[in-house]
Amino acid sequence: MIIERCGIRYRFCTRLVRSLRLVVRDCDVTSYGLEDRLVRFGAIACQLGDRLPRTPLGQHTALQLARSSTSTFANYGEVQSAESRRDFIHKLGICLKELRETRTWLKFIKRMALSPVESVDPTLQECDELLAILATSLRTARRNGRRSKDH
């Protein structure tokens, strides 16, 4: 399956998440794997958190945002070393939960106007795209797991 957004084509491999690659055509942007994209997203989310107000609410939100966004790529590292399909599915589900939590914190930041919308919206959009990738990978892994049991 291929999705195109902003001139970037995302190719979804149905075998394993680690073979998922960002394919860039006719552009000077370097290709990178999903792990690199998750690390970059975590860094961007942490930088956004660093710019939040130095109030108790801002500090709490920044810490929660940092925890959930960095947990996603850390858990994805565990996904890559899964010992079985069941383990793979479980660990990928944890990544998805952490990313959903990150999205919720980003929505909270936007709702509470803790950061300018122009800073939050691109981060939220990247989060949504990563959620779509991980959710698709999880559905595929589950579907392939059921097929292998049927044969």
C-alpha positions, -999 to +999 in steps of 0.1 A: +000+000+000+013+035-009+001+068+006+013+101-008+014+132+014+031+165+005+050+149-023+064+121-001+054+086-009+051+062+021+054+025+011+039+000+036+055-034+035+032-062+047+060-084+061+077-066+090+076-031+104+114-029+103+113-031+065+090+000+063+109+027+045+101+063+036+105+067-002+112+102-014+111+109-051+124+139-069+134+157-037+165+165-018+152+149+014+171+119+026+152+086+030+150+072+065+134+043+083+106+043+107+129+042+137+147+073+126+114+090+120+102+081+155+135+095+170+131+127+150+095+130+161+105+125+198+132+152+194+107+176+179+081+169+206+108+174+233+118+207+218+082+218+217+080+209+254+111+229+262+093+260+248+063+256+271+057+281+298+078+276+330+046+273+351+036+241+370+011+232+343+036+239+315+064+219+332+041+190+340+028+189+304+064+192+290+075+162+311+046+140+301+051+150+264+088+141+267+080+107+284+054+096+259+071+108+228+105+092+236+089+061+249+076+054+214+109+051+197+124+033+227+097+007+225+100+005+187+136-007+194+121-035+214+097-043+185+127-048+162+140-075+185+107-093+191+111-130+198+078-141+182+049-127+162+029-125+194+057-105+211+060-083+180+023-075+181+023-068+218+053-045+217+040-027+186+007-022+205+027-005+233+043+019+208+008+027+195-005+034+230+025+058+238+020+076+205-017+080+212-008+095+246+016+119+229-012+130+205-035+136+235-008+158+252-003+177+219-041+183+217-040+195+253-012+219+246-032+233+216-064+236+236-047+253+266-028+276+242+005+267+259+023+270+226+015+287+192-007+267+170+019+269+142+043+250+164+018+224+176+000+216+143+029+202+123+039+181+153+003+168+156+002+161+119+034+140+121+020+122+151-012+113+132+009+101+103+030+079+126-001+066+142-015+056+108+017+038+100+019+019+133-018+011+133-016-003+097+015-024+107-003-037+137-034-047+117-012-064+091+008-083+117-025-095+134-040-105+100-008-124+090-008-141+124-044-153+119-035-165+084-005-185+096-027-202+122-053-212+095-027-230+074 
